């Protein structure tokens, strides 16, 4: 891609006859002009750091928005390529002294881009199918991922990668195929299941399953639930929930994002809960901002406000609980990667680190620029593949400098990106969620407590007997739809 600077290149020519307002909301227009061009955002922006171009900085992108808003520029490919390059990590918001809500501005800008973008019929059809039909439907998505799992299991993925037949096709298909994540042997399902605790629970929470995470992180999600129940937290996984809508917001499909928000609001508010938890920083950010997304919805604005007030990142919740410190030793050097939306939008930076410090034997080593984006960013790895790879390589270099055995994070996009980076660079690095390490430490306690396994086995058998009776009842009352069976 040819990156250009709007101030010194005629590619972004001023058009005095252009008409059209980017933002119709007066409040957003006011927010746009809060930028005082101080430049604090420049060294926080990963794409500016990579390119050194003003148009690839938040300040430059805001200038383009102003140009369109004032009729000096039209929304065309020359302008939108710079907005497309934005990874929407929102690091700029963290350092902006004027309080420019860049995240909301770029989201609304992408809505207007989506309306004017000219793409081929095939590309539009694929985008519509993936984002509008498959991603929001967990049954269709599970089916697609199941096919991909078979593709990996029978060795076709390794064969196609080895012969590099896809690299002859123009585009990034070959590179993307090589970075395909391993699909979980089992999927996690949201079927209204309840995970109980010994005695009286300290809290009752609803757990977000989401869309992609239950298909690639089934074991990790179960580890998170074990950590919660180990700390006397009753966990409900509401039926009827789904994708949080973050990806749709990033690509400018706010209408679909709002539909998904309403669906989740109905699902989660149907339960008597103290909090809604997510193991995905991107998802918890989107759900905390449902109040902004649906503020003009007469039916859902108050419901959105209520749900947003209950949403917590799982690490935030565990820290505030507080958890019972695990006693099992984990002798390992560990570094932590701050997910963008956890650090920059939710301002959750210390809590994950404090949880890690509770684990005996664990040596936490800080990496440089731990909160700089790793390049995942939802669909960014597909739409801006080369920039995504550059950011991933920088992150892997920072991790390598720590000599850590394990890198831990709190977002599936980061988890995937660092898994792929480790595989691509042939580094023997384990990638874990914080809750994985907490669970591992709790499990290690069993080795030092005589008879605990026997007690646990008896308890688990008792619970299983109850579940078997419940499953038999469901089987007798089945309607023939296999999707409604519980996945235990």
C-alpha positions as CSV (number, residue, x, y, z in Angstrom):
1,X,0.0,0.0,0.0
2,X,1.2,3.5,-0.8
3,X,0.9,5.6,2.3
4,X,0.7,9.3,1.7
5,X,0.7,12.5,3.8
6,X,-2.3,14.7,3.2
7,X,-0.2,17.8,3.8
8,X,2.4,17.3,1.1
9,X,0.9,15.0,-1.6
10,X,-1.7,15.8,-4.2
11,X,-3.2,12.3,-3.9
12,X,-5.4,13.7,-1.1
13,X,-6.5,16.8,-3.0
14,X,-8.9,19.3,-1.5
15,X,-12.3,19.3,-3.2
16,X,-14.0,22.7,-2.7
17,X,-17.2,21.3,-4.2
18,X,-17.5,18.3,-2.0
19,X,-20.6,18.2,0.2
20,X,-21.5,15.8,2.9
21,X,-21.3,15.7,6.7
22,X,-19.5,12.8,8.4
23,X,-21.2,13.2,11.7
24,X,-24.9,14.2,12.0
25,X,-24.8,14.1,15.8
26,X,-23.9,17.6,17.2
27,X,-22.1,16.0,20.2
28,X,-19.9,14.0,17.9
29,X,-19.0,17.0,15.9
30,X,-18.1,18.7,19.1
31,X,-15.9,15.7,20.1
32,X,-14.1,15.8,16.7
33,X,-13.0,19.4,17.2
34,X,-11.6,18.7,20.7
35,X,-8.3,17.6,19.1
36,X,-5.7,20.4,19.6
37,X,-3.0,18.7,17.5
38,X,-0.7,18.4,20.5
39,X,0.9,15.2,19.2
40,X,0.8,13.1,22.4
41,X,-1.1,10.4,20.4
42,X,1.7,9.9,17.9
43,X,4.1,7.7,20.0
44,X,1.1,5.8,21.4
45,X,-0.2,4.8,17.9
46,X,1.3,1.5,16.6
47,X,0.7,2.3,12.9
48,X,2.4,5.7,13.2
49,X,5.4,4.2,15.0
50,X,5.7,1.7,12.1
51,X,5.2,4.2,9.2
52,X,6.1,7.6,10.6
53,X,3.3,9.0,8.5
54,X,1.0,11.7,9.8
55,X,-2.0,10.2,8.0
56,X,-1.4,6.9,9.9
57,X,-1.7,8.6,13.3
58,X,-4.9,9.4,15.3
59,X,-4.2,13.1,14.7
60,X,-3.9,12.6,11.0
61,X,-7.0,10.5,10.8
62,X,-9.0,13.1,12.7
63,X,-7.8,15.7,10.3
64,X,-9.2,13.6,7.4
65,X,-12.5,13.3,9.3
66,X,-12.6,17.1,9.6
67,X,-11.8,17.4,5.9
68,X,-14.8,15.3,5.0
69,X,-17.0,17.0,7.6
70,X,-16.2,20.4,6.2
71,X,-16.6,19.4,2.6
72,X,-13.0,19.7,1.6
73,X,-12.5,16.0,1.0
74,X,-14.7,13.2,-0.3
75,X,-14.8,9.7,1.2
76,X,-12.9,7.8,-1.4
77,X,-10.3,5.0,-1.5
78,X,-7.4,7.5,-1.0
79,X,-9.0,8.7,2.3
80,X,-10.4,5.5,3.6
81,X,-7.2,3.5,3.3
82,X,-5.8,5.5,6.2
83,X,-8.9,4.9,8.3
84,X,-8.8,1.2,7.4
85,X,-5.2,1.0,8.6
86,X,-6.3,2.1,12.1
87,X,-6.3,-1.0,14.4
88,X,-8.7,0.7,16.8
89,X,-6.6,-0.2,19.8
90,X,-7.6,3.2,21.4
91,X,-4.1,3.7,22.9
92,X,-4.5,7.3,21.8
93,X,-7.4,7.8,24.2
94,X,-5.2,6.8,27.1
95,X,-2.8,9.7,26.5
96,X,-5.0,12.4,25.0
97,X,-5.1,15.5,27.3
98,X,-8.2,16.8,25.5
99,X,-10.2,13.7,26.1
100,X,-11.0,13.0,22.4
101,X,-13.2,9.9,22.3
102,X,-11.4,8.6,19.2
103,X,-13.0,5.1,19.5
104,X,-16.5,6.4,19.0
105,X,-15.4,8.8,16.2
106,X,-13.6,6.0,14.2
107,X,-16.5,3.7,14.7
108,X,-19.0,6.2,13.3
109,X,-16.6,7.1,10.5
110,X,-16.5,3.4,9.5
111,X,-20.3,3.4,9.3
112,X,-20.1,6.1,6.7
113,X,-17.2,4.3,4.9
114,X,-19.3,1.1,4.8
115,X,-22.1,3.0,3.1
116,X,-19.9,4.4,0.3
117,X,-17.3,1.6,-0.1
118,X,-17.4,0.0,-3.6
119,X,-16.5,-3.7,-3.5
120,X,-17.0,-6.6,-5.8
121,X,-20.2,-8.6,-5.6
122,X,-18.3,-11.7,-4.5
123,X,-16.5,-9.8,-1.7
124,X,-19.7,-8.2,-0.5
125,X,-21.4,-11.6,-0.5
126,X,-18.6,-13.2,1.5
127,X,-18.6,-10.4,4.0
128,X,-22.3,-10.5,4.4
129,X,-22.3,-14.3,4.9
130,X,-19.5,-14.3,7.5
131,X,-20.4,-11.2,9.5
132,X,-24.2,-11.1,9.2
133,X,-25.1,-14.8,9.1
134,X,-22.3,-17.1,10.4
135,X,-20.6,-15.1,13.2
136,X,-23.8,-14.3,15.0
137,X,-25.2,-17.8,14.7
138,X,-23.3,-20.2,17.0
139,X,-24.8,-23.3,15.4
140,X,-23.6,-22.2,11.9
141,X,-20.2,-21.0,13.3
142,X,-19.7,-24.3,15.2
143,X,-20.5,-26.2,12.0
144,X,-17.9,-24.3,10.0
145,X,-15.3,-24.6,12.7
146,X,-16.1,-28.3,12.9
147,X,-15.3,-28.7,9.3
148,X,-12.0,-26.8,9.8
149,X,-11.2,-29.2,12.7
150,X,-11.6,-32.2,10.5
151,X,-9.5,-30.5,7.9
152,X,-6.7,-30.2,10.5
153,X,-7.2,-33.6,12.0
154,X,-6.8,-35.6,8.8
155,X,-3.6,-33.7,7.9
156,X,-4.9,-31.6,5.0
157,X,-3.8,-28.4,6.7
158,X,-0.2,-29.6,7.0
159,X,-0.2,-30.9,3.5
160,X,-1.5,-27.7,1.9
161,X,0.9,-25.6,4.0
162,X,3.9,-27.8,3.1
163,X,3.3,-27.7,-0.7
164,X,2.5,-23.9,-0.5
165,X,-0.1,-24.3,-3.2
166,X,-2.1,-21.3,-1.9
167,X,0.8,-18.9,-2.2
168,X,0.4,-18.9,-6.0
169,X,-3.0,-17.2,-5.4
170,X,-2.8,-13.4,-5.3
171,X,-3.4,-11.9,-1.8
172,X,-2.7,-13.2,1.7
173,X,-4.5,-16.5,1.5
174,X,-1.3,-18.6,1.8
175,X,-0.1,-16.6,4.8
176,X,-3.5,-16.7,6.5
177,X,-3.8,-20.5,6.0
178,X,-0.4,-21.0,7.6
179,X,-1.5,-19.1,10.7
180,X,-4.8,-20.9,11.1
181,X,-5.3,-21.6,14.8
182,X,-5.8,-25.1,16.2
183,X,-9.5,-25.7,16.6
184,X,-10.5,-27.2,20.0
185,X,-11.3,-30.9,20.2
186,X,-14.4,-29.9,22.1
187,X,-16.5,-26.7,21.9
188,X,-17.9,-24.8,24.8
189,X,-21.7,-24.2,24.6
190,X,-24.0,-21.7,26.3
191,X,-27.0,-23.9,27.2
192,X,-28.1,-22.3,30.4
193,X,-25.8,-24.6,32.5
194,X,-25.1,-23.8,36.1
195,X,-21.8,-24.5,37.9
196,X,-22.5,-24.8,41.7
197,X,-20.1,-24.4,44.6
198,X,-19.8,-26.0,48.1
199,X,-22.1,-24.2,50.5
200,X,-23.3,-20.6,50.1
201,X,-21.8,-18.8,47.1
202,X,-20.0,-15.5,47.6
203,X,-21.5,-14.2,44.4
204,X,-23.5,-15.4,41.4
205,X,-22.3,-14.4,38.0
206,X,-23.3,-14.9,34.4
207,X,-20.5,-16.0,32.1
208,X,-20.1,-14.7,28.5
209,X,-19.4,-17.6,26.1
210,X,-19.2,-15.3,23.0
211,X,-18.5,-16.5,19.4
212,X,-15.0,-17.5,18.6
213,X,-13.6,-18.1,22.0
214,X,-15.7,-21.2,22.9
215,X,-14.5,-22.8,19.6
216,X,-10.7,-22.3,20.1
217,X,-10.5,-21.9,23.9
218,X,-12.9,-24.5,25.3
219,X,-10.3,-25.8,27.8
220,X,-9.3,-22.3,28.9
221,X,-12.9,-21.3,29.4
222,X,-13.5,-24.3,31.7
223,X,-10.3,-23.4,33.6
224,X,-11.7,-19.9,34.2
225,X,-15.0,-21.4,35.5
226,X,-13.0,-23.7,37.8
227,X,-11.1,-20.7,39.2
228,X,-14.5,-19.0,39.9
229,X,-16.1,-22.0,41.6
230,X,-12.9,-22.6,43.6
231,X,-13.5,-19.1,45.0
232,X,-17.1,-19.8,45.9
233,X,-18.6,-18.1,42.9
234,X,-21.7,-19.7,41.3
235,X,-21.5,-19.5,37.5
236,X,-24.5,-19.4,35.1
237,X,-23.9,-19.6,31.3
238,X,-27.2,-18.1,30.0
239,X,-28.8,-19.6,26.9
240,X,-29.6,-17.3,24.1
241,X,-26.5,-15.2,24.4
242,X,-24.0,-14.7,21.5
243,X,-21.5,-12.5,19.8
244,X,-20.9,-9.2,21.6
245,X,-20.8,-7.2,18.4
246,X,-17.3,-5.8,18.7
247,X,-16.2,-6.9,15.3
248,X,-19.3,-5.5,13.7
249,X,-18.7,-2.2,15.4
250,X,-15.1,-2.0,14.1
251,X,-16.1,-2.6,10.4
252,X,-18.9,-0.1,10.6
253,X,-22.0,-2.3,10.9
254,X,-23.4,-0.7,14.0
255,X,-26.9,-1.8,13.2
256,X,-25.9,-5.5,13.5
257,X,-23.9,-4.6,16.6
258,X,-27.0,-3.1,18.2
259,X,-29.1,-6.2,17.3
260,X,-26.5,-8.4,19.0
261,X,-26.4,-6.1,22.0
262,X,-30.2,-6.4,22.4
263,X,-29.9,-10.2,22.2
264,X,-27.3,-10.3,24.9
265,X,-29.2,-7.9,27.1
266,X,-32.2,-10.1,27.0
267,X,-30.2,-13.2,27.8
268,X,-28.2,-11.8,30.7
269,X,-30.9,-9.8,32.4
270,X,-33.1,-12.8,32.5
271,X,-30.9,-14.1,35.3
272,X,-30.5,-13.0,38.9
273,X,-26.8,-12.1,39.0
274,X,-24.3,-9.9,40.6
275,X,-22.1,-9.5,37.6
276,X,-21.6,-10.5,33.9
277,X,-18.0,-11.8,33.4
278,X,-16.0,-12.1,30.2
279,X,-12.6,-13.7,29.6
280,X,-12.2,-11.5,26.5
281,X,-11.0,-7.9,27.0
282,X,-12.6,-6.9,23.6
283,X,-15.9,-8.4,24.5
284,X,-16.1,-6.9,28.0
285,X,-15.2,-3.5,26.5
286,X,-18.0,-3.7,24.0
287,X,-20.5,-4.8,26.6
288,X,-19.5,-2.0,29.0
289,X,-20.2,0.4,26.2
290,X,-23.7,-1.0,25.4
291,X,-25.0,2.0,27.3
292,X,-23.5,4.3,24.6
293,X,-24.4,2.0,21.7
294,X,-28.1,2.0,22.6
295,X,-28.5,5.3,24.3
296,X,-31.1,6.4,21.7
297,X,-33.1,3.2,21.9
298,X,-36.3,4.0,23.8
299,X,-36.8,0.3,24.7
300,X,-33.3,-0.8,25.5
301,X,-31.4,2.3,26.7
302,X,-32.2,1.7,30.4
303,X,-31.6,-2.1,30.1
304,X,-28.3,-1.4,28.4
305,X,-27.3,0.9,31.2
306,X,-28.1,-1.8,33.7
307,X,-26.3,-4.5,31.9
308,X,-23.2,-2.3,31.3
309,X,-23.0,-1.6,35.0
310,X,-22.8,-5.3,35.8
311,X,-20.1,-6.2,33.2
312,X,-16.6,-6.9,34.5
313,X,-13.5,-8.4,33.0
314,X,-12.9,-11.7,34.8
315,X,-9.5,-10.5,36.1
316,X,-11.0,-7.3,37.4
317,X,-13.7,-9.4,39.2
318,X,-11.3,-11.9,40.7
319,X,-9.0,-9.1,42.0
320,X,-12.0,-7.3,43.6
321,X,-13.5,-10.4,45.1
322,X,-10.7,-11.0,46.4
323,X,-9.7,-14.5,45.5
324,X,-8.3,-17.1,47.9
325,X,-4.5,-17.0,47.1
326,X,-3.5,-20.3,45.4
327,X,-0.9,-22.3,47.2
328,X,0.5,-24.6,44.4
329,X,3.9,-23.6,43.2
330,X,4.6,-22.8,39.6
331,X,8.3,-22.4,38.9
332,X,8.3,-20.3,35.8
333,X,9.4,-17.0,34.3
334,X,6.2,-15.2,33.1
335,X,5.6,-12.0,31.2
336,X,2.3,-10.2,30.7
337,X,0.9,-8.7,27.5
338,X,-1.7,-6.0,28.1
339,X,-4.7,-6.4,25.8
340,X,-5.4,-3.0,24.2
341,X,-9.0,-2.7,25.2
342,X,-8.3,-3.9,28.8
343,X,-5.5,-1.4,29.4
344,X,-6.6,1.6,27.3
345,X,-10.4,1.6,27.5
346,X,-11.1,-0.2,30.8
347,X,-8.0,1.1,32.5
348,X,-7.3,-2.4,34.0
349,X,-3.6,-2.7,34.2
350,X,-2.5,-3.6,37.8
351,X,-5.2,-6.2,38.6
352,X,-3.9,-8.9,36.2
353,X,-0.4,-8.4,37.5
354,X,-1.5,-8.6,41.1
355,X,-3.3,-11.9,40.4
356,X,-0.1,-13.3,38.9
357,X,1.9,-12.3,41.8
358,X,-0.3,-14.4,44.1
359,X,1.0,-17.6,42.5
360,X,3.9,-19.1,44.5
361,X,7.1,-19.6,42.5
362,X,6.0,-17.5,39.6
363,X,8.5,-14.8,38.5
364,X,6.7,-11.9,36.7
365,X,9.0,-10.1,34.3
366,X,7.8,-6.9,32.7
367,X,8.3,-6.6,28.9
368,X,8.9,-3.3,27.1
369,X,5.8,-1.7,25.6
370,X,3.6,-4.3,27.1
371,X,0.5,-2.3,26.3
372,X,1.4,-1.7,22.6
373,X,-0.9,-3.5,20.2
374,X,0.2,-7.0,19.1
375,X,-1.6,-6.6,15.8
376,X,-4.6,-8.9,16.3
377,X,-7.5,-6.4,16.3
378,X,-10.4,-8.6,15.3
379,X,-10.5,-8.8,11.4
380,X,-7.4,-6.6,11.2
381,X,-5.1,-9.7,10.8
382,X,-7.1,-10.4,7.5
383,X,-7.8,-6.9,6.2
384,X,-4.3,-5.4,7.0
385,X,-2.3,-8.6,7.1
386,X,1.2,-7.1,6.5
387,X,0.9,-4.4,9.2
388,X,-0.5,-7.1,11.6
389,X,2.6,-9.2,11.0
390,X,4.9,-6.3,11.6
391,X,3.2,-5.6,14.9
392,X,3.3,-9.2,15.8
393,X,7.0,-9.5,15.1
394,X,7.7,-6.4,17.3
395,X,5.7,-8.0,20.1
396,X,7.6,-11.3,19.8
397,X,10.9,-9.5,20.0
398,X,9.8,-7.8,23.2
399,X,8.7,-11.1,24.7
400,X,12.0,-12.8,23.7
401,X,14.0,-10.0,25.5
402,X,12.4,-11.0,28.8
403,X,13.6,-14.7,28.5
404,X,10.2,-15.7,29.8
405,X,8.9,-19.3,29.5
406,X,5.3,-18.2,29.4
407,X,3.5,-15.1,28.1
408,X,0.1,-14.5,29.5
409,X,-2.7,-12.3,28.4
410,X,-6.5,-11.7,28.8
411,X,-7.9,-11.6,25.3
412,X,-8.4,-14.3,22.6
413,X,-7.1,-12.1,19.8
414,X,-3.9,-11.5,21.7
415,X,-3.7,-15.2,22.6
416,X,-4.1,-16.2,19.0
417,X,-1.6,-13.7,17.7
418,X,1.1,-14.7,20.2
419,X,0.5,-18.4,19.5
420,X,0.9,-17.7,15.8
421,X,4.0,-15.6,16.5
422,X,5.6,-18.3,18.6
423,X,4.9,-20.9,15.9
424,X,6.1,-18.7,13.1
425,X,9.4,-17.8,14.8
426,X,9.9,-21.4,16.1
427,X,10.2,-20.2,19.7
428,X,9.4,-22.6,22.5
429,X,7.0,-20.2,24.3
430,X,3.8,-21.1,26.0
431,X,0.8,-18.7,25.7
432,X,-1.6,-18.7,28.6
433,X,-4.5,-16.8,30.0
434,X,-4.1,-15.5,33.6
435,X,-6.9,-17.8,34.7
436,X,-5.0,-20.8,33.2
437,X,-2.1,-20.2,35.6
438,X,-4.4,-19.6,38.6
439,X,-6.2,-22.9,37.8
440,X,-2.9,-24.7,37.4
441,X,-1.7,-23.4,40.8
442,X,-5.0,-24.4,42.4
443,X,-4.7,-27.9,40.8
444,X,-1.1,-28.2,42.2
445,X,-2.5,-27.7,45.7
446,X,-3.9,-31.3,45.5
447,X,-0.4,-32.7,45.6
448,X,0.1,-31.2,49.1
449,X,-3.3,-31.9,50.7
450,X,-3.7,-35.6,51.7
451,X,-7.0,-37.2,50.7
452,X,-8.2,-34.2,48.7
453,X,-8.6,-36.2,45.5
454,X,-10.7,-38.8,47.2
455,X,-13.0,-36.1,48.6
456,X,-13.1,-34.4,45.2
457,X,-13.9,-37.7,43.4
458,X,-16.8,-38.5,45.8
459,X,-18.2,-34.9,45.3
460,X,-17.9,-35.1,41.6
461,X,-19.6,-38.5,41.4
462,X,-22.5,-37.0,43.5
463,X,-22.8,-34.1,41.1
464,X,-22.5,-36.4,38.1
465,X,-25.4,-38.5,39.4
466,X,-27.6,-35.4,39.5
467,X,-26.5,-34.4,36.0
468,X,-27.2,-37.8,34.6
469,X,-30.8,-37.7,35.9
470,X,-31.1,-34.2,34.4
471,X,-29.7,-35.3,31.0
472,X,-32.0,-38.4,31.0
473,X,-35.0,-36.1,31.5
474,X,-33.9,-33.9,28.7
475,X,-33.4,-36.9,26.4
476,X,-36.9,-38.1,27.1
477,X,-38.3,-34.6,26.4
478,X,-36.1,-34.0,23.4
479,X,-37.6,-32.3,20.3
480,X,-35.1,-33.9,17.9
481,X,-32.9,-30.8,17.7
482,X,-29.4,-32.0,18.7
483,X,-28.3,-28.4,19.2
484,X,-30.3,-28.3,22.4
485,X,-28.4,-31.1,24.1
486,X,-26.1,-29.9,26.9
487,X,-22.4,-30.1,26.3
488,X,-20.9,-31.0,29.7
